[in-house]
């Protein structure tokens, strides 16, 4: 019996993925330019330059890297699912590490400058997003890597996992927009309404983040861009399920 021909790559997929990468990288670069040019650069010394690491790490980790982790199933469509799953988890872990570094930077700066923590809506949303992101990563590890989860349990959790991933990306971008506005109001409130160059640059950054989130959500939710089913992987999954069911004490 002949194997079915591989499903052709959707013509627009490479262009849309490339556009998402341009938007994501541009967001990271503009964040670096904003903090570097207008606020003195970066350092790990408790000064305001240490605070500058916070927005850079948040945009890099919880927006760009998280988005790329979600996209790997669209980009690596014909590679072994196990390898793609590993890459997905590693990028998420890297995003988590970068984000935690950003949180440590802002708390360390607040401690040195004797500024209160966790009083603004931005900080509340940021902490909620980070905690939920940690929970999402741990649950993904338990359901998709740990040997105790059954095939039925994993397949049942997949839609929730995907939904929570998009919600977390939306929370990350929304929290970033709150942080951008808060930073501008703290620093250039008097000139913000006069279209100060820093304000214009930060507004452009906000639009890029929104565009990145919208494009990534489009790629993830469209059926034609989903990873095509692999007959060999499906047969192995069914075989494993049958073996598990036969070995279960509750099986007839």
Secondary structure, 3 states (H helix, E strand, C coil): CCCCCCCCCCCCHHHHHHHHHHHHHHHHHHHHHHHHHHHCCCCCCCCHHHHHHHHHHHHHHHHHHHHHHHHHHHHCCCCCHHHHHHHHHHHHHHHHHHHHHHHHHHHHHHHHHCCCCCCCHHHHHHHHHHHHHHHHHHHHHHHHCCCCCCHHHHHHHHHHHHHHHHHHHHHHHHHHHHHHHHHHHHHHHHHHCCCCHHHHHHHHHHHHHHHHHHHHHHHHHCHHHCCCCCHHHHHHHHHHHHHHHHHCCCCC
